[in-house]
Amino acid sequence: MIWKTVDELDEETISVISDLYRKILLREADPEGLRLYGSLLESGTTLDEIITMFFESNEGKIAASNNSVRGKIIVVYGLIFDDRQPDYSEVDHYHKMIIDGFVLFPDWIDNILSWDQAHKISTDEAVNAIKFLYNEGIIFPYDRPSNEEPVE
């Protein structure tokens, strides 16, 4: 393994690693982290492996409790599956899908959730709207087998 300095890393590598720091650790990358993860990425470690390293790190686990995307995953998952909360690995799975560019939460998901909180619609209506979006494959679209029965 060849450890590079930050100056030796490709600009794209620096951009990718910096983006992961912001999305997962909720902070800017430090030079040592750029050097470590950038060197790993440029030496053949896959992006998926690096993302897993971020999630499994102590800092990643602490940051997860403050991450708004992860919070939304937990809320929406609970609404779809009748208050069953996802475990840590399930939240990691969906968070990774979002990081990879899958659009799981269009802006209007926030609207449905805020309408319920503002009492513009009932909680039951919010739950039904979220379940409809899941059944249509709009929320967590790659998680459902094609023969799965709709959630009622």
C-alpha positions as a printed Julia matrix, in Angstrom:
152×3 Matrix{Float64}:
   0.0     0.0    0.0
   1.4     3.39  -0.99
   0.34    6.2    1.31
  -0.01    9.44  -0.6
   0.0    12.98   0.69
  -3.1    15.08   0.12
  -1.21   16.99  -2.61
  -0.58   13.72  -4.47
  -4.26   12.69  -4.5
  -6.43   13.19  -7.57
  -8.92   16.08  -7.29
 -11.81   13.66  -7.92
 -10.62   11.47  -5.04
 -10.47   14.48  -2.72
 -13.97   15.49  -3.81
 -15.43   11.99  -3.25
 -13.84   11.56   0.19
 -14.82   15.1    1.25
 -18.39   14.39   0.17
 -18.48   11.21   2.28
 -17.24   13.12   5.3
 -20.05   15.66   4.91
 -22.78   13.07   4.25
 -21.8    10.46   6.83
 -19.67   12.13   9.49
 -21.44   15.5    9.16
 -18.21   17.48   9.06
 -15.46   18.59   6.72
 -12.66   16.16   6.02
  -9.39   16.62   7.85
  -6.04   16.23   6.03
  -5.25   12.9    7.75
  -8.63   11.45   6.74
  -8.22   12.65   3.16
  -4.76   11.07   3.05
  -5.92    7.76   4.56
  -9.17    7.24   2.64
  -7.86    8.87  -0.53
  -4.85    6.55  -0.56
  -7.12    3.55   0.01
  -9.45    4.59  -2.81
  -6.61    5.2   -5.25
  -4.97    1.87  -4.35
  -8.03   -0.2   -5.22
 -10.28   -0.19  -2.16
 -13.81    0.15  -3.49
 -16.03    3.09  -2.66
 -18.51    0.68  -1.04
 -15.76   -0.62   1.25
 -14.8     2.94   2.22
 -18.43    3.87   2.9
 -18.71    0.81   5.15
 -15.55    1.92   6.99
 -17.15    5.31   7.59
 -20.4     3.79   8.88
 -18.63    1.3   11.13
 -16.18    3.78  12.65
 -16.82    5.1   16.16
 -17.26    8.6   14.74
 -19.68    7.27  12.12
 -21.82    5.58  14.76
 -21.93    8.76  16.86
 -22.7    10.97  13.85
 -25.48    8.59  12.78
 -27.59    9.62  15.75
 -27.54   13.25  14.55
 -27.97   12.62  10.82
 -31.25   14.01   9.46
 -31.28   11.58   6.51
 -30.99    8.62   8.87
 -33.7    10.09  11.08
 -36.03   10.36   8.09
 -35.26    6.77   7.08
 -36.28    5.59  10.55
 -39.51    7.63  10.57
 -40.62    6.6    7.09
 -39.68    2.96   7.68
 -41.78    2.96  10.86
 -44.75    4.43   9.0
 -44.53    1.84   6.23
 -44.05   -1.16   8.47
 -46.45   -0.26  11.29
 -43.96    1.14  13.78
 -41.34   -1.58  13.25
 -38.05    0.23  13.59
 -35.21   -0.68  11.22
 -32.06   -2.07  12.73
 -28.72   -0.33  12.31
 -27.75   -2.36   9.23
 -31.06   -1.53   7.5
 -30.57    2.19   8.12
 -26.99    1.87   6.8
 -28.36    0.13   3.69
 -30.84    2.89   2.88
 -28.41    5.66   3.78
 -25.86    4.11   1.42
 -28.5     4.0   -1.33
 -29.04    7.73  -0.89
 -25.3     8.41  -0.94
 -25.03    6.32  -4.12
 -27.49    8.68  -5.8
 -30.77    6.8   -5.59
 -33.56    9.3   -4.98
 -35.5     7.69  -2.16
 -36.97   10.76  -0.55
 -38.36   13.33  -2.94
 -39.07   16.72  -1.37
 -42.78   15.97  -1.12
 -42.08   13.21   1.41
 -41.1    16.04   3.76
 -44.38   17.77   2.9
 -46.43   14.7    3.84
 -44.53   14.38   7.12
 -44.9    18.08   7.92
 -48.61   18.14   6.98
 -49.19   15.46   9.6
 -47.23   17.43  12.19
 -49.1    20.63  11.32
 -52.43   18.74  11.6
 -53.29   19.53   7.99
 -53.9    15.81   7.55
 -54.4    13.07  10.12
 -51.64   10.68  11.11
 -53.59    7.88   9.38
 -53.67    9.87   6.13
 -49.92   10.5    6.36
 -49.28    6.8    6.97
 -51.53    5.84   4.03
 -49.74    8.33   1.75
 -46.32    6.96   2.72
 -47.5     3.34   2.26
 -48.9     4.26  -1.17
 -45.51    5.67  -2.17
 -43.81    2.49  -0.97
 -46.28    0.26  -2.85
 -45.68    2.29  -6.01
 -41.93    1.71  -5.65
 -41.18    5.38  -5.0
 -39.79    4.89  -1.49
 -37.15    2.17  -1.04
 -37.74    1.05  -4.64
 -34.93   -1.51  -4.85
 -35.8    -3.22  -1.61
 -39.03   -4.89  -2.72
 -39.14   -8.17  -4.61
 -41.34   -7.94  -7.7
 -43.8   -10.5   -6.31
 -44.24   -8.79  -2.93
 -47.74   -8.01  -1.8
 -48.52   -4.34  -1.15
 -48.37   -3.09   2.43
 -51.83   -2.42   3.77
